[in-house]
Amino acid sequence: MSQRMEQTSMAAPLASAIPILPPVERGKRLDGLAGQVGIVWAGAGLAAGAAAYAAGRSDLASLFWSASALPVLVLLVLQILDHLRRGDVGLDLVAALAMGAALSIGEALAAAVVALMYAGGQALERFAEGRAGRDMNALLDRVPRFATRYSGDGMETVPIARIAVGDRLLVRLGDVLPVDGVVMGTVLLDEAALTGESIPVRRQRGEAAMSGSTNAGPAFDLVASEPAARSTYAGIVRLVDAALRAQAPMARLADRYALGFMLVTLVLAASAWWWSQDPIRAVAVLVVATPCPLILAVPVAIVAGISRAARVGILVKGGGALEALGRIRTLVVDKTGTLTHGTASVTEILPANGFDAAEILRLAASLDRMSQHVVARAIVAAAEARGLPIDMPSDTSERAGDGVEGRLGDRRVRVGGQAFVAAGLPPEDAALLAAAARPGSLTVAVSVDGRLAGTILMRDGLREGVGAVFARLRASGIRRIVLATGDRRDVALAVTRGLAIDEIVSDLLPAAKIELVRREKETAPVMMVGDGVNDAPALVEADLGIAMGAKGAAASAEAADIILLRDDLEGLAEGMEIARRSRRIALQSVGAGIGLSTLGMLAAAGGLLSPVAGALMQEAIDVAVILNALRALRA
């Protein structure tokens, strides 16, 4: 078998928009050629030799069998030399020695069987490689090449590389969004290919939509917010390509073990020959002693695990990251946008001076519709969700970060923070406003004609199921959970009340988060989970960095080793379970495969296995090892 799985390029569909370095192709072509030629040629030679032998022409049978093995041997030698030129040790040397030695002592049938089994192993490896990467390739198969763009009074079809920020695009039913953008209307999007979430999501006018989503409803217009090369989907494609190219540390360790295994094989073969004075025993040892369980089991299991993770919306940048995820013992997690939704929602409305809650929310939303502040948008969304009529204000003015003032009919309304609204209130209303504040909540005040109408309390609530996720993480090996936040301690305590957190560290600047990660790394492997630009340095510092959500900050996504495409923490627990299972399956495959190969070698050295029987046993072991490693694909 080849030393490691060579990954195919994923760049073709996005060649015009997304630059990805091409892979080394020559070694892959030689591997594939050896498999194709071997199966056809060696199979035909074996069959012809068997027919000649049955006809009583053993000399002709030997000629057919030798002729069937020679081309495969030549291609195998060329493949080994190519690996050496690229700095890889040619671990297929054992197979080459087995074929060459069998031919040299007249064991033509054994050489032909080894050739066929070797070629079959090449084909099986290609199948395993393709099967394991199928779910990640599915992301790339959906990449659109063209988009429909409004141009003047008409429309035009353009390559996605020509889409610029601000272009207005038509997205029809079933179309894949070519770039990130803002939807113009209420739309229904299928984000399953990105996030693993099977239920379509509804986006309202002005909301952002990710490239790679599929329009599951009526046609709508999309205003591009990023060019194709910088869109969410393009970044995912680049990360998928990098993940499939990366060789895991466990795979590199397996290579080193395989070298030792090959040395033991050569010593045992030479010893069997010397002790018995029978070269056939040495050939039998070489035939049965392929290091394929080491070469194949680890990369197949790791890539299968990466593929399985991609299927549930977890993008792992490489095998090393998947392995590290299975070894993590400490979790450092950011609060805003990670444990919480990242946007405040209305939790309580406190009326004053005869106003009712619905009227307070309606007035606030009518003013806030003129603001782009995240809190203002949350208030408008809360009013729309309750079906409240939202009026158009006049004579509005906004003080950035403080609030909005304007007229609604004949009334003067002010909406904003406590200090902004309290400035125009009488002392008794200012006292009511101060008393309405709650620890851990954001207070939005509403006044009408200089009197307090009421206060709206908002909180960035915990994501659903955080407690259950923490329980799953602890069951998967996490021993310590630390909350790292830049918020005040009272806010952090209020939000995380009831969660099984070992330590809360608040009022942190980005540099302090790095120091916290360094401190935790002194006692155990650490993963950091965050979603903002300020989390990126800590993600890099951690043993494993995990970014939340495909819509999170680009800096955190680039710095992270793993990206949770679904905007929730469920993927973190699933990822750990997948990583631990993939690692366990890889080690099981290696242990069982090498153990069986060692028993076969000893039997061959003792004269209990002929070269032909050894070749058949070797192939059975290889097939069993690969099929076991592919179990990592299953849930």
C-alpha positions in Angstrom: 0.0 0.0 0.0 1.1 3.6 -0.5 2.7 5.3 2.5 -0.2 7.8 3.0 -3.3 8.9 1.4 -2.7 11.6 -1.2 -5.6 14.1 -1.2 -7.2 15.2 -4.4 -7.4 18.9 -5.2 -10.7 20.6 -4.3 -10.0 23.8 -6.1 -11.4 23.3 -9.6 -15.0 24.6 -9.0 -13.6 27.8 -7.5 -10.5 28.3 -9.6 -11.7 31.7 -10.8 -12.6 33.0 -7.4 -10.6 31.2 -4.7 -6.8 30.7 -5.0 -5.8 27.3 -3.6 -2.4 25.8 -4.0 -2.4 22.6 -6.2 -1.4 19.3 -4.7 1.5 17.1 -5.8 0.0 15.0 -8.6 2.7 12.8 -9.9 2.9 10.4 -6.9 -0.9 10.1 -6.9 -0.9 9.2 -10.6 1.8 6.5 -10.1 -0.2 5.1 -7.2 -3.4 5.0 -9.3 -1.6 3.6 -12.3 -0.1 0.8 -10.2 -3.5 -0.1 -8.9 -5.2 0.0 -12.4 -2.5 -1.9 -14.2 -2.1 -4.4 -11.4 -5.7 -5.4 -11.2 -6.2 -5.9 -14.9 -2.8 -7.3 -15.8 -2.1 -9.4 -12.8 -5.7 -10.7 -12.8 -5.4 -11.7 -16.4 -2.0 -13.2 -15.9 -3.2 -15.3 -12.9 -6.2 -16.5 -14.9 -4.1 -17.4 -17.9 -1.5 -19.2 -15.7 -4.2 -21.2 -13.9 -5.6 -22.3 -17.3 -2.1 -23.4 -18.5 -1.5 -25.2 -15.2 -4.8 -27.0 -15.5 -3.8 -28.0 -19.1 -0.6 -29.6 -17.8 1.7 -26.8 -19.0 3.3 -25.8 -15.7 6.2 -24.1 -17.6 3.8 -21.9 -19.5 1.8 -21.2 -16.3 5.0 -20.0 -14.6 5.7 -17.7 -17.5 2.2 -16.1 -17.4 2.5 -15.6 -13.6 5.9 -14.0 -13.9 4.7 -11.7 -16.7 1.7 -10.6 -14.6 3.9 -9.6 -11.6 6.8 -7.8 -13.5 4.8 -4.6 -14.7 3.4 -4.1 -11.2 6.8 -4.5 -9.6 8.3 -1.9 -12.0 5.5 0.6 -11.3 5.9 -0.1 -7.6 9.7 0.6 -7.7 9.0 3.9 -9.6 6.4 4.8 -6.9 8.9 4.2 -4.1 11.5 6.3 -5.9 9.0 9.1 -6.3 8.2 9.0 -2.6 11.9 9.2 -1.8 12.4 12.2 -4.0 9.5 14.0 -2.1 11.2 13.2 1.2 8.9 10.2 2.1 10.3 6.9 3.1 9.2 4.2 0.6 7.4 1.8 3.0 6.1 -0.2 0.1 9.7 -1.6 -0.1 8.4 -4.7 1.7 5.9 -5.5 -1.1 8.6 -4.8 -3.7 11.1 -7.1 -1.9 8.4 -9.8 -1.6 7.6 -9.8 -5.3 11.3 -9.6 -6.3 12.3 -12.4 -4.0 9.5 -14.6 -5.1 10.4 -14.2 -8.7 14.1 -14.8 -8.0 13.5 -18.2 -6.4 10.9 -19.4 -8.9 7.8 -18.7 -6.8 6.0 -17.1 -9.7 2.5 -17.8 -8.4 3.3 -16.2 -5.1 4.7 -13.1 -7.0 1.5 -12.9 -9.1 -0.7 -13.2 -6.0 1.2 -10.5 -4.2 1.0 -8.3 -7.3 -2.8 -8.8 -7.5 -3.2 -8.3 -3.8 -1.1 -5.2 -3.9 -3.1 -3.7 -6.8 -6.3 -4.6 -5.0 -5.0 -2.8 -1.9 -4.3 0.3 -3.9 -7.8 0.2 -5.3 -9.2 -0.3 -1.8 -7.2 2.6 -0.4 -8.5 4.8 -3.2 -12.1 3.7 -2.3 -11.5 4.4 1.4 -10.0 7.8 0.6 -13.0 8.7 -1.6 -15.6 7.4 0.8 -14.1 9.1 3.8 -13.9 12.5 2.0 -17.3 12.3 0.4 -19.1 14.4 3.0 -16.5 17.2 2.8 -16.5 17.1 -1.0 -20.2 17.6 -0.9 -19.6 21.1 0.3 -17.5 21.8 -2.8 -19.8 20.1 -5.3 -22.5 22.7 -4.5 -20.3 25.8 -5.4 -22.1 27.9 -7.9 -20.2 29.1 -11.0 -22.5 31.9 -12.1 -25.0 34.4 -10.7 -27.8 36.5 -12.1 -27.1 40.2 -11.5 -29.3 43.2 -12.1 -27.7 45.5 -14.7 -29.5 48.7 -15.7 -33.0 47.9 -16.7 -32.3 44.2 -17.1 -30.3 41.2 -15.8 -27.1 39.5 -16.8 -25.5 36.2 -16.0 -21.9 36.7 -14.7 -19.2 34.4 -13.2 -19.2 34.7 -9.4 -15.6 36.1 -9.5 -17.1 39.3 -11.1 -19.6 39.9 -8.3 -18.7 43.1 -6.4 -19.9 44.5 -3.0 -23.2 46.2 -3.5 -24.3 44.2 -6.5 -28.0 43.2 -6.5 -28.5 39.5 -7.4 -31.6 37.5 -8.1 -31.7 34.2 -6.2 -34.3 31.8 -7.6 -35.9 28.8 -5.9 -33.2 26.1 -5.5 -30.3 28.4 -6.2 -27.2 28.3 -4.0 -26.3 31.8 -2.7 -23.0 32.7 -4.5 -21.8 35.3 -2.0 -22.5 36.6 1.5 -25.2 39.3 1.4 -28.2 41.0 2.8 -31.7 39.7 1.9 -34.3 42.1 0.5 -37.5 40.6 1.9 -38.5 37.6 4.0 -36.8 34.5 2.7 -36.5 30.8 3.6 -33.0 29.3 3.4 -31.7 25.8 3.7 -28.4 26.0 5.5 -28.0 22.2 6.0 -24.9 21.9 3.8 -23.2 24.5 6.0 -24.5 23.9 9.5 -25.9 20.4 9.4 -29.3 21.8 10.5 -32.0 20.1 8.5 -34.8 22.6 9.2 -34.8 25.7 6.8 -34.4 29.0 8.6 -36.3 32.2 7.9 -34.4 35.5 7.3 -36.1 38.9 7.5 -35.4 41.9 5.3 -32.0 43.4 6.1 -30.6 40.2 7.7 -27.4 38.7 6.6 -27.3 35.4 4.7 -24.4 33.1 4.2 -23.1 32.0 0.8 -23.6 28.3 0.3 -27.2 28.4 1.6 -29.9 27.2 -0.7 -33.1 29.2 -1.4 -35.9 27.0 -0.2 -38.7 29.5 -0.9 -39.7 32.1 -3.5 -37.1 34.0 -5.5 -35.6 37.1 -3.7 -33.0 39.7 -4.2 -29.6 39.6 -2.4 -27.3 42.6 -2.1 -23.7 41.3 -2.0 -21.8 42.3 1.1 -18.6 40.4 0.2 -17.0 39.4 -3.1 -16.9 35.6 -3.8 -13.3 35.1 -2.8 -14.0 36.5 0.7 -17.4 35.0 1.3 -18.2 32.5 4.1 -18.5 29.6 1.6 -15.2 30.4 -0.1 -13.5 30.4 3.3 -15.1 27.1 4.1 -13.9 25.6 0.8 -10.3 26.8 1.5 -10.4 25.3 5.0 -11.8 22.0 3.7 -9.0 21.8 1.2 -6.4 22.5 3.9 -8.0 19.9 6.2 -7.9 17.2 3.6 -4.2 17.9 2.8 -3.0 17.9 6.4 -1.3 14.8 7.8 -2.2 14.2 11.4 0.6 13.8 14.1 -0.8 10.3 14.8 -0.3 9.4 11.1 3.3 10.7 11.2 3.9 8.7 14.3 2.5 5.6 12.5 5.0 6.2 9.7 7.8 6.0 12.2 6.4 2.9 13.8 6.0 1.4 10.3 9.7 1.9 9.7 10.5 -0.1 12.8 8.1 -2.8 11.7 9.8 -3.0 8.4 13.2 -3.4 10.1 11.8 -6.2 12.2 10.3 -7.8 9.1 13.7 -7.9 7.3 15.5 -9.2 10.3 12.9 -12.0 10.8 13.0 -12.9 7.1 16.8 -13.1 7.1 16.7 -15.1 10.3 14.2 -17.6 9.0 16.3 -18.1 5.8 19.5 -18.6 7.8 17.9 -21.0 10.4 16.1 -23.1 7.9 18.3 -22.7 4.8 15.0 -22.3 2.9 14.6 -19.0 1.0 10.9 -19.8 0.6 10.4 -19.0 4.3 12.0 -15.6 3.9 9.7 -14.9 1.0 6.7 -16.0 3.0 7.7 -13.6 5.8 8.0 -10.7 3.4 4.7 -11.4 1.7 2.7 -11.5 4.9 4.5 -8.7 6.7 3.2 -5.6 5.0 2.9 -2.5 7.3 -0.5 -1.6 5.8 -2.4 -1.6 9.1 -0.1 1.2 10.3 0.0 3.0 6.9 -3.7 2.9 6.2 -5.6 2.5 9.5 -4.7 5.9 11.0 -5.2 8.2 8.1 -8.4 6.5 7.0 -9.9 6.7 10.6 -8.8 10.3 11.0 -10.1 11.5 7.6 -13.3 9.5 8.2 -13.6 11.4 11.5 -13.1 14.7 9.8 -15.7 13.7 7.2 -18.2 12.7 10.0 -17.6 16.0 11.7 -18.3 17.9 8.5 -21.6 16.1 8.1 -22.8 17.6 11.4 -21.5 21.1 10.8 -18.0 20.9 12.4 -15.2 22.0 10.1 -11.9 20.5 11.3 -8.8 22.1 9.6 -6.7 19.0 9.8 -6.1 15.6 11.4 -3.9 17.1 14.1 -6.8 19.2 15.2 -9.1 16.2 15.4 -6.5 14.3 17.4 -6.0 17.2 19.8 -9.7 17.5 20.3 -9.7 14.0 21.7 -7.0 14.8 24.2 -8.3 18.1 25.6 -8.9 18.3 29.4 -9.6 22.0 30.0 -12.2 24.3 28.3 -11.8 28.1 28.4 -14.9 29.6 26.9 -15.9 33.1 26.1 -19.3 34.4 27.2 -20.8 36.8 24.7 -21.8 35.1 21.4 -20.5 31.7 22.7 -22.4 30.8 25.8 -24.9 33.5 25.0 -26.6 34.4 21.7 -24.5 37.6 21.4 -27.6 39.8 21.1 -29.8 41.1 23.9 -33.5 40.2 23.9 -36.4 41.8 25.9 -37.0 40.0 29.2 -39.2 42.4 31.1 -41.1 45.7 30.6 -41.7 47.9 33.7 -44.5 50.5 33.0 -44.6 53.9 34.7 -47.0 56.8 34.9 -50.0 55.0 33.5 -48.5 53.5 30.3 -48.8 49.8 29.6 -46.1 47.4 28.4 -47.3 47.0 24.9 -47.4 50.8 24.3 -43.9 51.2 25.8 -42.5 48.6 23.4 -44.4 50.0 20.5 -43.1 53.5 21.1 -39.5 52.3 21.6 -39.6 50.3 18.4 -41.1 53.2 16.4 -38.1 55.4 17.3 -35.5 52.6 17.1 -36.5 51.7 13.6 -34.4 54.7 12.6 -31.3 53.3 14.3 -28.9 50.6 13.3 -27.7 49.9 16.8 -27.8 46.2 17.8 -30.0 47.0 20.8 -32.4 49.1 18.7 -32.8 46.2 16.2 -33.5 43.8 19.0 -36.3 46.1 20.3 -37.8 46.4 16.8 -37.7 42.6 16.4 -39.4 42.1 19.7 -42.3 44.5 18.7 -42.6 42.8 15.3 -42.7 39.4 17.0 -45.6 40.6 19.2 -47.5 42.0 16.1 -47.4 45.6 17.4 -47.9 48.4 14.9 -44.8 50.4 14.3 -45.2 54.1 13.3 -42.9 56.2 11.3 -41.3 58.9 13.5 -40.4 62.4 12.4 -37.8 65.0 13.4 -35.5 62.3 14.7 -32.0 62.6 16.0 -29.6 60.0 17.3 -26.8 60.2 19.7 -24.5 57.4 18.8 -24.4 54.7 21.5 -26.9 56.6 23.7 -30.3 56.7 22.1 -32.8 58.2 19.7 -35.2 61.2 20.1 -38.0 62.1 17.8 -41.7 62.8 17.3 -44.5 60.3 17.0 -47.6 62.3 16.1 -47.8 65.1 18.5 -45.7 63.5 21.2 -42.0 63.9 21.8 -40.4 60.5 22.6 -36.9 59.6 23.8 -35.5 56.1 23.9 -32.1 55.0 25.1 -29.8 54.4 28.0 -30.5 55.5 31.5 -28.3 58.6 31.5 -29.6 59.7 28.0 -33.3 59.5 29.0 -32.9 60.6 32.7 -31.4 64.0 31.6 -34.9 65.3 30.7 -36.9 63.7 33.5 -38.2 65.2 36.8 -36.4 63.9 39.9 -39.2 61.5 40.9 -39.1 59.8 37.4 -35.3 59.7 37.5 -35.6 57.9 40.8 -38.1 55.4 39.3 -35.7 54.8 36.4 -32.7 54.2 38.7 -34.8 51.7 40.8 -35.7 49.7 37.7 -32.2 48.6 37.0 -31.4 44.9 37.5 -28.0 43.2 37.9 -26.9 41.5 34.7 -29.6 43.3 32.6 -29.4 46.1 30.1 -31.9 48.9 30.8 -33.5 50.8 28.0 -35.6 53.8 29.1 -38.6 55.4 27.3 -39.9 58.9 28.0 -42.9 60.7 26.5 -43.1 64.5 26.6 -40.6 64.7 29.5 -42.2 62.0 31.6 -41.0 58.4 32.2 -43.2 55.9 30.3 -41.3 52.9 31.4 -38.2 50.8 31.2 -37.4 47.8 29.0 -35.0 45.2 30.6 -32.9 43.2 28.1 -30.5 40.4 28.6 -28.2 38.4 26.4 -29.5 35.0 27.4 -27.8 31.6 27.5 -28.0 29.4 24.5 -30.4 26.6 24.9 -28.9 23.4 26.3 -25.6 24.8 27.5 -25.9 22.8 30.7 -26.4 19.6 28.8 -23.5 20.4 26.5 -21.2 20.9 29.5 -22.4 17.5 30.9 -21.5 15.8 27.6 -18.1 17.5 27.5 -17.3 16.3 31.0 -18.4 12.8 30.0 -15.9 13.1 27.1 -13.0 13.9 29.3 -13.2 17.7 30.1 -12.2 18.1 33.7 -12.2 21.9 34.1 -14.4 24.6 32.6 -13.3 28.3 32.9 -15.5 31.2 31.7 -13.4 34.1 30.3 -15.3 37.3 29.7 -14.7 41.1 29.4 -18.0 41.8 31.1 -18.5 42.7 34.7 -18.5 39.9 37.2 -22.1 40.5 38.3 -23.3 40.2 34.7 -21.3 37.0 34.2 -22.6 35.5 37.5 -26.2 36.4 36.6 -26.0 34.8 33.1 -24.2 31.6 34.1 -26.2 30.9 37.3 -26.8 27.2 37.6 -24.1 26.1 35.2 -21.3 23.7 36.2 -18.4 26.1 35.8 -15.2 25.7 37.8 -14.1 29.3 37.6 -15.4 32.7 36.3 -12.7 35.2 35.2 -14.3 38.6 34.4 -13.2 42.1 33.2 -10.7 40.6 30.9 -8.9 42.4 28.1 -7.7 40.3 25.1 -4.1 40.2 26.5 -5.5 39.0 29.8 -7.3 36.1 28.0 -4.0 35.0 26.6 -2.4 35.0 30.0 -5.4 33.0 31.3 -4.9 30.4 28.6 -1.2 30.1 29.3 -1.9 29.6 33.0 -4.4 26.8 32.3 -1.9 25.1 29.8 0.5 24.6 32.6 -1.7 21.9 34.1 -3.6 20.3 31.1 -4.2 20.6 27.4 -6.5 23.6 26.8 -9.1 24.5 24.1 -10.4 28.0 23.8 -13.8 28.7 22.4 -14.8 32.2 21.1 -16.4 34.1 18.3 -15.0 37.7 18.3 -12.0 39.5 17.0 -10.8 39.9 20.6 -10.8 36.1 21.0 -8.4 35.4 18.1 -5.1 35.8 20.1 -6.3 33.4 22.8 -7.5 30.9 20.1 -4.0 30.9 18.7 -2.4 30.6 22.2 -4.5 27.6 23.2 -3.6 24.0 22.3 -6.8 24.0 20.3 -8.8 27.0 19.1 -12.5 26.7 18.3 -14.5 29.5 16.6 -18.2 29.7 17.0 -20.4 30.0 13.9 -19.7 30.6 10.2 -21.0 34.1 10.7 -18.5 35.0 13.4 -15.5 37.3 13.0 -13.1 36.3 10.2 -10.1 36.8 12.5 -11.4 34.2 15.0 -12.2 31.8 12.1 -8.8 32.1 10.6 -7.1 31.7 14.0 -9.1 28.7 15.0 -8.3 25.0 14.4 -12.0 24.0 14.3 -15.0 26.0 13.3 -18.5 25.2 14.5 -20.6 26.1 11.4 -23.8 25.7 13.4 -24.2 28.7 15.7 -24.5 26.7 18.9 -22.4 24.7 21.3 -23.9 21.3 20.5 -21.2 20.9 17.9 -18.5 21.1 20.5 -19.8 18.1 22.4 -20.4 16.2 19.1 -16.9 17.1 17.9 -15.2 15.7 21.1 -17.2 12.5 20.8 -16.3 12.1 17.2 -12.6 12.8 17.9 -12.3 10.4 20.7 -14.1 7.7 18.7 -11.9 8.2 15.6 -8.7 8.0 17.7 -10.0 4.9 19.5 -10.9 3.2 16.2 -7.5 4.1 14.7 -5.6 2.6 17.6 -7.8 -0.5 17.5 -7.1 -1.0 13.8 -3.4 -0.6 14.2 -3.2 -2.9 17.2 -5.3 -5.7 15.6 -3.6 -5.4 12.2 -0.1 -5.4 13.5 -0.9 -8.2 15.9 -2.3 -10.4 13.1 0.6 -9.6 10.8 3.1 -10.5 13.5 1.4 -13.8 14.1 1.4 -14.4 10.3 5.1 -13.6 10.1 6.0 -16.0 12.9 3.9 -18.7 11.2 5.7 -18.0 7.9 9.1 -18.1 9.5 8.2 -21.5 11.1 7.2 -22.9 7.7 3.5 -23.0 8.5 2.5 -20.5 5.7 3.5 -20.7 2.1 4.1 -17.5 0.2 0.7 -17.8 -1.6 -1.2 -18.4 1.6 0.8 -15.5 3.2 -0.3 -13.1 0.5 -3.9 -14.1 0.9 -3.7 -13.7 4.6 -2.1 -10.2 4.2 -4.8 -9.0 2.0 -7.5 -10.2 4.4 -5.8 -8.3 7.2 -5.6 -5.1 5.0 -9.3 -5.3 4.1 -10.4 -5.9 7.7 -8.2 -3.0 8.9 -9.6 -0.5 6.4 -13.2 -1.5 6.9 -12.8 -1.2 10.7 -11.2 2.3 10.2 -14.2 3.4 8.1 -16.4 2.8 11.1 -15.4 6.3 12.1 -17.8 7.6 9.4 -20.8 6.2 11.3 -22.6 8.0 14.1 
